[in-house]
Amino acid sequence: MTPHLRLVSGLLFITLVLSACSGLVQPPAPEAQAALPSSALPAGELPTPLARTATPQPTAAATATATTSTTDTPTATATLSPTPTPHPMEIAAMRAMEYPGSELVIEETLDPGSNYDRYYVHYLSEGLKIYALLTVPRGELPATGWPVIIFNHGYIPPTVYRTTERYIAYVDNLARSGYIVLRVDYRGHDRSEGEPTGAYGDPGYTVDVLNAVATMRRYPGADPERIGMWGHSMGGYITLRAMVIDPGIKAGVIWAGVVANYPDMLTRWRRARAFPTSTPNPSGVTRRWRQDWTELYGTPEENPEFWASISANSYLADLNGRPIQLHHGTSDADVPLEFSQLLAEQMQAAGQTVELYTYEGDDHNIANYFSAAMTQTIVFYNTYLKP
C-alpha cells in the first residue's frame, strides 16, 4: 500500500477547491451558530456566528505544500506487553468488548431541513438510553441504502449541552449532501442516561459511539457497508479511537482533534483555556485520570507499554487503508496544531492514507474558513463513501 499525505494551507485551497466545487456546499444559514468551543460560553450566551464570506483573506500570505510518500511497507502494529490487569481504556480490551447497539426509536419528529427529515431519537448503550439527532435524506433510496456519518461533537459542559442547539451548520451541510447523519448525545448529556464520565479517562463516550455505529448498521434505509465518522476536538479523539477499534468505519474526518497519543497529551498540551483534567460526577467524586494513572502505572518513561496500549496512535497500521482527513487552524488556542501534524506523520509512517489541511490564522472552530473546510470534507466523503 502506498501511503498518501496531503498538506494544504487555507488560501490556495480555497482558490482551487471552491472554484471547482462551488455547487457542493452552501454557507451556513444566517441563524446557524458556530460550534461551542471546548471552553463553553455561559448558558444562554450565543457564540460568534460562522463567517460566511466566500473568499476570506488570511492576515498573512498562506503557503501550500503537497508531498506523496513512496514508502511501500507500512509500519507494523505495535507489539505491546499487557499490564497485569487489563485497563478498560486499552485498545485491546475495547476490541474484545461487544457493541450490539439496538433498534433506533424515534421520540419526536422535528422540523425538516431543505431536502432531509430530522428526528429526535434514542438507542441503547450498555443499558443506557442514549439520545441523538438523526437526519435522513429525502428522495430515491440508493440500491444499498444511504451512506451514514456518525457525528461526534466536541467538549461542551454536559449541563449546558442541548441536542438541537449545537453544530447546526455542520450537520446541515452533511445532511444536504445525501448522508444520514446521527449526532450522538454522549451519556450524561442533555437527556441521555448515565454519568458524563469524560472521554480521555473513561471508555464510556467511545462505547456510546460504537453502539451508535452498530445501531445504524441495522437501521432501515442505511447502508451498513458505508459508514463514516466526523469529529471535532474531543470528538476527534473519539473518532480516531473508534476507527482503530471497529474496522467497519470506512472513513473519518477530524476537525481540530485531540488526536495525539497519551504521552504527547501529557507533555505537549499547554491549553489557553481550561479543559477538564478531571471529571466531576453527580455523586461529587472527581476522576483525576492523569494523576491516578501516573501513580498506578508510572510515567510514560517508566511504563511506555501501558501508555502505548491506551493510545489509538499505536494501532494506525490496523486501519488497513481506511482514510482520515484532518483540518486545523494555525491559531487554535484550545488544541495544538501539532497534534494533527503528528497524526499525519504517524499515518504516513504506518502506510495509511491521510489528508491534512491547515488554515492560516483560524481558530478552534475553523470559523473563518468554514465553507472551504466543509466543502473539502464533503468531497472526501463523496470519494470514499459514495459509489
Salt bridges, closest charged atoms under 4 A:
GLU103 OE2 - ARG218 NH1 3.48
GLU107 OE2 - HIS122 ND1 2.65
ASP117 OD1 - ARG138 NH1 3.07
GLU126 OE1 - ARG187 NH2 2.95
ASP172 OD2 - ARG176 NE 2.80
GLU195 OE1 - ARG287 NH2 3.23
ASP208 OD1 - ARG187 NH2 2.71
ASP223 OD2 - ARG226 NE 2.74
ASP246 OD1 - ARG217 NH2 2.96
ASP264 OD1 - ARG268 NE 2.95
ASP318 OD2 - ARG95 NH2 2.87
ASP332 OD2 - HIS328 NE2 3.08
ASP332 OD2 - HIS364 ND1 2.83
ASP334 OD1 - ARG273 NE 2.94
GLU338 OE2 - ARG268 NH1 2.35
GLU355 OE2 - ARG6 NH1 3.51
